Amino acid sequence: MVVRRLAGQQVACGWCGKQVMVKARGPVPKWCSAACRQRAWEASRAAAAGTLAVRVVDRQVLVVPGDGAGWVEQLGLLARQLGQGPGVVADYDLDAVTDAVELVADALTQRQLWRGRFEPWE
């Protein structure tokens, strides 16, 4: 499955926790500045010498499917979670999920009308 990250999403700096913008290409940033990168390096070096503990920050990065098969997998996951009851997807979220799924259904209906009208992208 091909996955992409969304340009513009934000992750926390591994040192200070400040939000850092994710670019469309390249690695996910770990630090907000050179100063934070330097401090993190100094802390990890000191920890290796046994003089200071290192604080580890876990970051979650949203990835979205990059192809149809990935979207099929994600929509199947949503269907399974909805079928598991309110312990997985709360009842108060159902209206928002319904609205989003209706937008997807409308877009699919519109896209079906375009089928075959354009040259392949690649």
C-alpha positions as CSV (number, residue, x, y, z in Angstrom):
1,M,0.0,0.0,0.0
2,V,1.3,3.4,-0.9
3,V,0.8,6.1,1.8
4,R,1.5,9.8,1.8
5,R,1.6,12.4,4.5
6,L,-0.3,15.6,4.2
7,A,1.7,18.7,3.7
8,G,0.8,21.3,6.3
9,Q,0.0,18.9,9.2
10,Q,2.0,19.5,12.4
11,V,4.1,17.4,14.7
12,A,5.6,18.2,18.0
13,C,9.3,19.2,18.3
14,G,11.2,16.3,20.0
15,W,12.9,18.7,22.4
16,C,10.5,21.6,23.3
17,G,7.2,20.3,22.1
18,K,6.5,23.3,19.8
19,Q,4.5,22.5,16.7
20,V,6.5,22.0,13.5
21,M,5.0,22.0,10.0
22,V,5.4,18.9,7.9
23,K,6.5,19.5,4.3
24,A,5.2,17.6,1.3
25,R,8.6,16.0,0.7
26,G,11.6,15.0,2.7
27,P,11.8,13.5,6.2
28,V,9.3,14.3,9.0
29,P,11.0,17.1,11.0
30,K,12.1,16.1,14.5
31,W,13.0,19.6,15.9
32,C,11.6,23.1,15.4
33,S,15.1,24.7,15.2
34,A,18.8,24.1,15.1
35,A,18.9,25.1,18.8
36,C,16.5,22.3,19.8
37,R,18.4,19.8,17.6
38,Q,21.7,20.8,19.3
39,R,20.1,20.5,22.8
40,A,18.8,17.0,21.9
41,W,22.2,15.9,20.6
42,E,23.9,17.2,23.8
43,A,21.3,15.4,26.0
44,S,21.7,12.1,24.1
45,R,25.5,12.4,24.3
46,A,25.3,13.1,28.1
47,A,22.9,10.2,28.5
48,A,25.3,7.9,26.7
49,A,27.9,9.0,29.3
50,G,25.4,8.2,32.1
51,T,25.1,11.8,33.3
52,L,21.6,12.8,32.1
53,A,18.3,11.1,31.2
54,V,16.9,11.6,27.8
55,R,13.2,12.5,27.3
56,V,11.7,10.5,24.4
57,V,8.7,12.1,22.6
58,D,6.5,9.9,20.6
59,R,4.8,11.7,17.7
60,Q,1.9,10.5,15.6
61,V,1.9,11.5,11.9
62,L,-1.3,11.2,9.9
63,V,-0.8,9.2,6.7
64,V,-3.4,9.0,4.0
65,P,-3.7,6.3,1.4
66,G,-2.1,7.2,-1.9
67,D,-4.1,4.8,-4.1
68,G,-7.5,3.2,-4.4
69,A,-6.5,0.0,-2.7
70,G,-5.4,2.1,0.4
71,W,-8.7,3.9,0.5
72,V,-10.6,0.6,0.2
73,E,-8.6,-0.7,3.2
74,Q,-9.3,2.4,5.3
75,L,-13.0,2.4,4.5
76,G,-13.2,-1.3,5.3
77,L,-11.6,-0.4,8.7
78,L,-14.2,2.3,9.3
79,A,-17.0,-0.2,8.5
80,R,-15.6,-2.7,10.9
81,Q,-15.2,-0.1,13.6
82,L,-18.8,1.1,13.1
83,G,-20.0,-2.5,13.4
84,Q,-18.2,-2.9,16.7
85,G,-20.6,-0.5,18.4
86,P,-20.2,2.7,20.5
87,G,-17.1,1.5,22.3
88,V,-15.1,2.1,19.1
89,V,-17.0,4.9,17.4
90,A,-19.1,6.9,19.8
91,D,-22.7,7.7,19.1
92,Y,-22.1,11.4,19.2
93,D,-19.6,11.0,16.3
94,L,-22.1,9.3,14.0
95,D,-23.6,12.5,12.5
96,A,-20.2,13.8,11.5
97,V,-19.2,10.4,10.1
98,T,-22.5,10.2,8.2
99,D,-21.9,13.7,6.7
100,A,-18.4,12.8,5.6
101,V,-19.5,9.5,4.0
102,E,-22.2,11.3,2.2
103,L,-19.7,13.8,0.8
104,V,-17.6,10.8,-0.4
105,A,-20.6,9.2,-2.0
106,D,-21.5,12.5,-3.8
107,A,-18.0,12.8,-5.1
108,L,-18.0,9.2,-6.3
109,T,-21.3,9.8,-8.1
110,Q,-19.8,12.9,-9.8
111,R,-16.6,11.1,-10.6
112,Q,-18.5,8.3,-12.3
113,L,-19.9,10.8,-14.8
114,W,-16.3,11.8,-15.7
115,R,-15.1,8.2,-16.3
116,G,-13.4,7.9,-19.7
117,R,-13.5,11.6,-20.6
118,F,-9.9,12.4,-19.8
119,E,-6.5,11.0,-20.8
120,P,-4.8,8.9,-18.1
121,W,-2.7,11.0,-15.8
122,E,0.4,8.8,-16.2
